[in-house]
Amino acid sequence: MRHLRVGAIEDGEVKRENRSRALPNRDELLRTLSREINDTPSPEMAGFTARLRMLPLKVWSPLVQPPRLSLARAVEERLVGLDVRIMCNADSGDVIAGYATGLSRDGDVARLGEHLADVLSEPFEIDDMLYRFEARVGIASFDATTRNSASLLLRASELALAETRASKTSCMFTDDVGERRHRADVIGNDLWVALRTKQLDVTYQPIVSMNGTVVGLEMRPAWGHDDIGTIHVAEILRVAEESNQTFNLGEYLLRETGSSIAEWGSTPEIERLRFWINITPADMLNPDFVERLQERSAEFNIGVELPESDAVTEPIVARIAEQLERSNIAAAVDEFGNDFSALSKLMALPYTTLKLNPGLVQALAVSSEDRRIVSLAVDLTREFGLDVVACGIETREELDLVRAMGVSAVQGPLVGRPVSAEEVPRLLNS
């Protein structure tokens, strides 16, 4: 293995060189790697792109970034045992690109991506301080898909990186990935226009208490795209997040809901409802976020849902959640159930609600172990005064199971599908 700029291995020893030189920016990084890959093209080669997002080691620890050159050296030292060539990016200090050789099968490529994600997720000790990162890796093989072009190889790895999710920290590029990324690019570009020309409808999925009363409505965008057709809510939310448009989408949903409430009129049924909106931790860092929500909360009760991740326990996100709480704006952790070890952290933070992952809820009917774990989690959560909403309820058996556990409310097809704004008054009176 050889190292670019920072170090090289000769005769089994790491030789340091050019430590004082600055890290390259993205363009320089890709040009250099492209030259090297083009000099030694091989069908057994793979290109990869990794992104590191810093996480706190403890809920109260500050997010102090390590020096970029120090991080680059630490990453290279961590990967010494792998036959890979890497280069770190100075634009953000958290991007790594590189390539590997000696990979004969797609399975080898996919496993290397998974291994890189695991290795880079282990805590780093840098300049006598400990740091932890969430590592995501996109990887692509050097084959007909990339037409033997280094730039396409690296671009393919970037597209694969964009496909990673909370439960999938590495992804290998395939033709299907390329098609999905193209579709996401089209939707992302058109979403910007759709929000400004009011092409999206707003639907409302009921959240129902265990006595059958509708206690909340989750605002969900609906979009009939002229070329693609119906785009479902999960895809809209995912593309909005990837294209940094969730804040604008949220503004749109809140504005349209305010207009609908004015048409429905003030009734006890409307006034008791809380209207929930999906946001990301990044939205909360927008300087206008709290002020905009406070303005809308004067019109109707608002709740925000954040996806379960390490980010919801970061100090700055928790402080903003406290500000929302003081304004009577509830904050919920959505899709909860991937990491029960985080429950103790969440108990100490200003979240009012946990929404159980639909996949977990549906597993309750077939797994006694899942039932035991979820029941204990619900008991502990209720002791701390949090509400628990079971999402994705599809069958009577699932409803009976979560009722026995003592959840506060349920959401899903069995108790109510999303309805249009015109149907909401009838829903509340039924």
C-alpha positions as CSV (number, residue, x, y, z in Angstrom):
1,M,0.0,0.0,0.0
2,R,1.2,3.5,-0.8
3,H,-0.1,6.7,0.7
4,L,-0.6,10.0,-1.1
5,R,1.0,13.1,0.3
6,V,1.1,11.9,3.9
7,G,2.9,8.6,3.9
8,A,4.1,5.5,2.1
9,I,4.9,2.0,3.0
10,E,8.3,0.7,2.0
11,D,9.6,-2.7,3.2
12,G,6.7,-3.0,5.6
13,E,7.4,0.3,7.4
14,V,5.4,3.5,7.2
15,K,7.6,6.3,5.8
16,R,6.3,9.9,6.5
17,E,6.6,12.5,3.9
18,N,5.2,15.9,3.0
19,R,3.4,16.2,6.3
20,S,3.3,20.0,6.0
21,R,1.5,20.1,2.6
22,A,-2.1,21.0,2.6
23,L,-4.9,18.6,1.8
24,P,-6.2,18.7,-1.8
25,N,-9.6,20.0,-2.6
26,R,-12.2,17.8,-4.3
27,D,-11.2,18.6,-7.9
28,E,-7.5,18.0,-7.2
29,L,-8.3,14.8,-5.4
30,L,-10.3,13.4,-8.3
31,R,-7.7,14.5,-10.9
32,T,-4.9,12.9,-9.0
33,L,-6.7,9.6,-8.4
34,S,-7.9,9.6,-12.0
35,R,-4.4,9.8,-13.3
36,E,-3.2,7.0,-11.0
37,I,-6.1,4.7,-11.9
38,N,-5.7,5.4,-15.6
39,D,-2.1,4.5,-15.3
40,T,-2.9,1.1,-13.9
41,P,-6.4,0.1,-15.2
42,S,-7.4,-3.3,-14.0
43,P,-10.7,-5.3,-14.0
44,E,-9.8,-6.3,-10.4
45,M,-9.9,-2.7,-9.3
46,A,-12.6,-0.8,-7.3
47,G,-13.0,2.9,-6.5
48,F,-14.6,4.1,-3.2
49,T,-15.8,7.3,-1.6
50,A,-16.3,7.5,2.1
51,R,-17.8,10.3,4.3
52,L,-17.2,10.7,8.0
53,R,-19.7,12.5,10.1
54,M,-18.5,13.4,13.6
55,L,-20.5,12.1,16.6
56,P,-20.2,12.9,20.3
57,L,-18.7,10.2,22.5
58,K,-21.1,11.3,25.2
59,V,-24.4,13.2,25.0
60,W,-22.8,16.2,26.7
61,S,-19.5,16.1,24.9
62,P,-18.8,19.1,22.5
63,L,-18.4,18.4,18.8
64,V,-14.8,19.7,18.4
65,Q,-13.4,18.8,15.0
66,P,-9.9,17.4,14.8
67,P,-7.3,19.1,12.6
68,R,-7.9,17.9,9.0
69,L,-4.3,16.9,8.4
70,S,-4.3,15.0,11.7
71,L,-7.5,13.2,10.7
72,A,-6.0,12.4,7.3
73,R,-2.9,10.8,9.0
74,A,-5.1,8.9,11.4
75,V,-7.3,7.5,8.6
76,E,-4.2,6.4,6.6
77,E,-2.7,4.7,9.7
78,R,-6.0,3.0,10.3
79,L,-6.1,1.6,6.7
80,V,-2.4,0.5,6.6
81,G,-3.4,-3.2,6.7
82,L,-5.6,-2.9,3.6
83,D,-4.4,-2.9,0.0
84,V,-6.0,0.5,-0.8
85,R,-4.8,3.8,-2.0
86,I,-6.6,6.8,-0.4
87,M,-6.7,10.6,-0.4
88,C,-8.5,13.0,1.9
89,N,-10.5,16.0,0.8
90,A,-9.9,19.4,2.3
91,D,-13.2,21.0,1.2
92,S,-15.0,19.6,4.2
93,G,-12.3,17.6,5.9
94,D,-14.6,14.5,6.1
95,V,-14.4,12.9,2.7
96,I,-12.1,10.1,1.6
97,A,-11.7,8.8,-1.9
98,G,-9.5,6.0,-3.1
99,Y,-9.2,2.7,-4.9
100,A,-8.3,-0.9,-4.2
101,T,-6.8,-3.6,-6.3
102,G,-6.8,-7.4,-6.2
103,L,-10.6,-7.7,-6.1
104,S,-11.7,-10.5,-8.4
105,R,-15.5,-10.7,-7.7
106,D,-18.4,-8.4,-6.9
107,G,-18.6,-10.1,-3.5
108,D,-15.0,-9.0,-2.7
109,V,-15.9,-5.4,-3.7
110,A,-19.1,-5.3,-1.5
111,R,-17.2,-6.9,1.5
112,L,-14.4,-4.3,1.2
113,G,-17.0,-1.5,1.3
114,E,-18.6,-3.0,4.5
115,H,-15.1,-3.5,6.0
116,L,-14.1,0.1,5.3
117,A,-17.3,1.4,7.0
118,D,-16.7,-0.8,10.0
119,V,-13.0,0.2,10.3
120,L,-13.6,3.9,10.0
121,S,-16.5,3.8,12.5
122,E,-14.1,2.8,15.3
123,P,-13.1,5.7,17.6
124,F,-9.9,7.6,16.6
125,E,-7.3,8.9,19.0
126,I,-6.0,12.1,17.4
127,D,-3.6,14.5,19.1
128,D,-4.4,12.9,22.5
129,M,-8.1,13.3,22.1
130,L,-10.8,10.7,21.2
131,Y,-13.1,11.2,18.3
132,R,-15.9,9.1,16.8
133,F,-17.4,9.2,13.3
134,E,-20.3,7.8,11.5
135,A,-18.7,6.3,8.4
136,R,-20.5,5.7,5.1
137,V,-18.9,4.1,2.1
138,G,-19.9,3.9,-1.6
139,I,-17.8,1.5,-3.7
140,A,-17.8,0.6,-7.4
141,S,-16.0,-2.0,-9.4
142,F,-13.9,-1.2,-12.4
143,D,-15.9,-2.9,-15.2
144,A,-18.1,-2.3,-18.2
145,T,-20.4,-0.2,-16.0
146,T,-17.7,2.5,-15.7
147,R,-16.4,2.0,-19.3
148,N,-12.9,1.8,-18.0
149,S,-12.9,5.5,-17.0
150,A,-11.4,6.5,-13.7
151,S,-13.7,9.6,-13.4
152,L,-16.8,7.4,-14.0
153,L,-15.5,4.9,-11.5
154,L,-15.2,7.5,-8.8
155,R,-18.5,9.1,-9.8
156,A,-20.2,5.7,-9.5
157,S,-18.8,5.3,-6.0
158,E,-20.2,8.8,-5.1
159,L,-23.6,7.7,-6.4
160,A,-23.4,4.5,-4.3
161,L,-22.5,6.6,-1.2
162,A,-25.7,8.6,-1.7
163,E,-27.7,5.3,-1.4
164,T,-26.5,4.6,2.1
165,R,-29.0,4.8,4.9
166,A,-29.2,4.7,8.7
167,S,-29.2,0.9,8.7
168,K,-26.9,0.5,5.6
169,T,-23.6,2.1,6.0
170,S,-22.0,0.8,2.7
171,C,-23.4,0.3,-0.8
172,M,-21.9,-1.1,-4.0
173,F,-22.8,0.6,-7.3
174,T,-25.0,-1.4,-9.7
175,D,-27.1,-0.4,-12.7
176,D,-30.1,-0.3,-10.4
177,V,-28.3,2.2,-8.1
178,G,-27.5,4.3,-11.1
179,E,-31.1,4.3,-12.2
180,R,-32.3,5.2,-8.7
181,R,-29.8,8.1,-8.4
182,H,-30.9,9.4,-11.8
183,R,-34.5,9.3,-10.7
184,A,-33.6,11.0,-7.4
185,D,-31.8,13.8,-9.3
186,V,-34.8,14.4,-11.5
187,I,-37.2,14.5,-8.6
188,G,-34.9,16.7,-6.6
189,N,-34.6,19.2,-9.4
190,D,-38.3,19.2,-10.0
191,L,-39.2,19.5,-6.3
192,W,-37.7,22.9,-6.1
193,V,-40.2,24.1,-8.8
194,A,-43.1,22.1,-7.4
195,L,-42.8,23.8,-4.0
196,R,-43.0,27.2,-5.6
197,T,-45.8,26.5,-8.0
198,K,-47.9,24.5,-5.4
199,Q,-47.8,21.2,-7.3
200,L,-47.8,19.1,-4.1
201,D,-50.9,18.2,-2.2
202,V,-50.9,17.7,1.6
203,T,-52.5,14.6,3.1
204,Y,-53.0,13.8,6.8
205,Q,-52.5,10.4,8.4
206,P,-54.4,10.1,11.7
207,I,-52.7,9.2,15.0
208,V,-55.3,7.5,17.2
209,S,-55.4,7.0,20.9
210,M,-56.2,3.6,22.4
211,N,-59.8,4.7,23.0
212,G,-60.2,5.5,19.3
213,T,-59.9,9.3,19.4
214,V,-57.9,11.0,16.7
215,V,-55.2,13.0,18.7
216,G,-52.9,14.0,15.9
217,L,-52.4,14.2,12.2
218,E,-49.1,13.6,10.4
219,M,-48.6,16.0,7.5
220,R,-47.5,14.0,4.4
221,P,-46.8,15.4,0.9
222,A,-48.5,13.9,-2.1
223,W,-47.2,14.5,-5.6
224,G,-48.5,13.5,-9.0
225,H,-45.4,14.2,-11.2
226,D,-46.2,15.0,-14.8
227,D,-43.6,12.5,-16.2
228,I,-43.0,10.0,-13.4
229,G,-46.5,9.7,-12.0
230,T,-47.4,9.3,-8.3
231,I,-44.3,9.8,-6.1
232,H,-44.9,8.3,-2.6
233,V,-44.2,10.2,0.5
234,A,-41.2,8.1,1.6
235,E,-39.4,9.0,-1.7
236,I,-40.4,12.6,-1.5
237,L,-39.0,12.9,2.0
238,R,-35.8,11.0,1.1
239,V,-35.1,13.1,-2.0
240,A,-35.9,16.3,-0.1
241,E,-33.3,15.4,2.5
242,E,-30.7,14.4,0.0
243,S,-31.2,17.7,-1.9
244,N,-31.3,19.8,1.2
245,Q,-34.9,20.8,0.7
246,T,-36.6,19.4,3.8
247,F,-36.7,22.9,5.4
248,N,-38.5,24.3,2.3
249,L,-40.8,21.3,2.2
250,G,-41.7,21.7,5.8
251,E,-42.4,25.4,5.3
252,Y,-44.8,24.4,2.4
253,L,-46.6,21.8,4.5
254,L,-47.0,24.2,7.5
255,R,-48.3,27.0,5.2
256,E,-50.8,24.8,3.4
257,T,-52.0,23.3,6.7
258,G,-52.5,26.8,8.2
259,S,-54.7,27.6,5.1
260,S,-56.7,24.4,5.5
261,I,-57.3,25.0,9.2
262,A,-58.6,28.5,8.4
263,E,-61.1,26.8,6.1
264,W,-62.1,24.1,8.6
265,G,-62.8,26.7,11.2
266,S,-62.1,26.6,14.9
267,T,-63.7,23.6,16.6
268,P,-62.8,21.6,19.7
269,E,-61.8,18.7,17.5
270,I,-59.3,20.7,15.5
271,E,-58.0,22.5,18.6
272,R,-57.1,19.3,20.4
273,L,-55.1,18.0,17.5
274,R,-51.3,18.1,17.2
275,F,-50.0,18.4,13.6
276,W,-46.7,16.5,13.1
277,I,-44.1,17.2,10.5
278,N,-41.0,15.3,9.5
279,I,-37.7,17.2,9.8
280,T,-34.0,16.4,10.0
281,P,-31.4,17.4,12.6
282,A,-29.9,19.6,9.8
283,D,-33.2,21.5,9.6
284,M,-32.9,22.4,13.3
285,L,-29.6,24.1,12.6
286,N,-31.2,26.5,10.2
287,P,-31.0,30.0,11.9
288,D,-34.7,30.6,11.0
289,F,-36.0,27.2,12.2
290,V,-37.2,27.9,15.7
291,E,-38.6,31.4,14.8
292,R,-40.6,30.0,11.8
293,L,-42.1,27.2,13.9
294,Q,-43.0,29.6,16.7
295,E,-44.8,31.8,14.2
296,R,-46.9,28.8,13.0
297,S,-47.5,27.5,16.5
298,A,-49.5,30.6,17.2
299,E,-52.0,29.2,14.6
300,F,-52.1,25.5,15.5
301,N,-50.4,22.9,17.7
302,I,-47.2,21.6,16.0
303,G,-45.0,18.6,16.6
304,V,-41.7,17.7,14.9
305,E,-40.5,14.2,14.1
306,L,-36.8,13.5,13.9
307,P,-35.5,10.2,12.5
308,E,-33.8,8.0,15.1
309,S,-30.0,8.5,14.8
310,D,-27.0,9.5,16.9
311,A,-27.7,13.1,15.8
312,V,-30.8,13.4,18.0
313,T,-28.6,13.1,21.1
314,E,-26.1,15.8,20.0
315,P,-26.0,18.7,22.4
316,I,-26.9,21.4,19.9
317,V,-29.9,19.4,18.6
318,A,-31.1,18.8,22.2
319,R,-30.8,22.5,23.0
320,I,-33.0,23.4,20.1
321,A,-35.5,20.7,21.2
322,E,-35.6,22.4,24.6
323,Q,-36.4,25.8,22.9
324,L,-39.2,24.1,21.0
325,E,-40.6,22.6,24.2
326,R,-40.7,26.0,25.8
327,S,-42.9,27.1,22.9
328,N,-45.2,24.2,23.3
329,I,-43.8,22.5,20.2
330,A,-43.4,18.8,20.8
331,A,-40.5,16.8,19.5
332,A,-40.6,13.1,18.7
333,V,-38.0,10.5,17.7
334,D,-39.4,8.7,14.7
335,E,-38.6,5.1,13.5
336,F,-37.3,4.2,16.9
337,G,-36.2,0.6,17.4
338,N,-32.9,0.3,15.6
339,D,-30.8,1.1,18.7
340,F,-32.4,0.3,22.1
341,S,-29.1,1.1,23.7
342,A,-29.8,4.8,23.0
343,L,-32.9,4.8,25.1
344,S,-31.2,5.9,28.3
345,K,-29.8,8.9,26.5
346,L,-33.2,9.9,25.1
347,M,-34.8,9.7,28.5
348,A,-32.6,12.7,29.6
349,L,-33.5,14.8,26.6
350,P,-36.5,17.0,25.9
351,Y,-38.3,14.6,23.6
352,T,-42.0,14.0,24.3
353,T,-42.7,11.0,22.1
354,L,-41.1,7.9,20.7
355,K,-42.6,6.4,17.5
356,L,-41.9,2.7,17.1
357,N,-40.5,1.5,13.8
358,P,-43.2,-0.1,11.7
359,G,-40.9,-3.1,10.9
360,L,-40.4,-3.6,14.6
361,V,-44.2,-3.4,15.3
362,Q,-44.9,-6.0,12.6
363,A,-42.2,-8.3,14.0
364,L,-44.0,-8.4,17.4
365,A,-46.5,-11.0,16.1
366,V,-43.8,-13.5,15.2
367,S,-41.0,-12.9,17.7
368,S,-41.4,-13.4,21.4
369,E,-37.9,-11.9,22.0
370,D,-38.9,-8.7,20.2
371,R,-42.1,-8.5,22.3
372,R,-40.1,-8.8,25.5
373,I,-37.6,-6.1,24.5
374,V,-40.3,-3.7,23.2
375,S,-42.5,-4.2,26.3
376,L,-39.5,-3.4,28.6
377,A,-38.7,-0.3,26.5
378,V,-42.3,0.9,26.6
379,D,-42.5,0.5,30.3
380,L,-39.2,2.4,30.8
381,T,-40.3,5.2,28.4
382,R,-43.7,5.6,30.1
383,E,-41.9,5.9,33.5
384,F,-40.1,8.9,32.2
385,G,-43.4,10.5,31.0
386,L,-42.9,10.0,27.3
387,D,-45.7,8.9,25.0
388,V,-45.1,5.9,22.7
389,V,-46.8,5.7,19.3
390,A,-46.8,2.3,17.5
391,C,-46.5,3.0,13.8
392,G,-47.5,0.8,10.8
393,I,-50.3,-1.1,12.5
394,E,-51.9,-3.3,9.8
395,T,-53.6,-6.2,11.7
396,R,-55.8,-6.6,14.7
397,E,-53.2,-8.9,16.3
398,E,-50.6,-6.1,16.1
399,L,-53.1,-3.6,17.6
400,D,-53.9,-6.0,20.5
401,L,-50.2,-6.6,21.2
402,V,-49.3,-3.0,21.5
403,R,-52.4,-2.2,23.5
404,A,-51.4,-4.8,26.0
405,M,-47.9,-3.2,26.2
406,G,-49.5,0.2,27.1
407,V,-48.6,2.3,24.1
408,S,-50.2,5.8,24.1
409,A,-51.5,5.8,20.5
410,V,-51.2,4.0,17.2
411,Q,-50.8,4.9,13.5
412,G,-51.2,2.8,10.4
413,P,-53.5,1.4,7.7
414,L,-55.7,-0.4,10.2
415,V,-56.6,2.7,12.2
416,G,-56.5,5.3,9.4
417,R,-55.0,5.9,6.0
418,P,-53.8,9.4,4.9
419,V,-56.7,11.6,3.8
420,S,-56.9,14.8,1.9
421,A,-57.5,18.2,3.6
422,E,-61.2,18.1,2.4
423,E,-61.7,14.8,4.2
424,V,-60.3,15.8,7.6
425,P,-63.5,17.3,9.1
426,R,-65.4,14.1,8.2
427,L,-62.6,12.0,9.7
428,L,-62.8,13.9,13.0
429,N,-66.5,13.5,13.2
430,S,-66.7,9.8,12.3
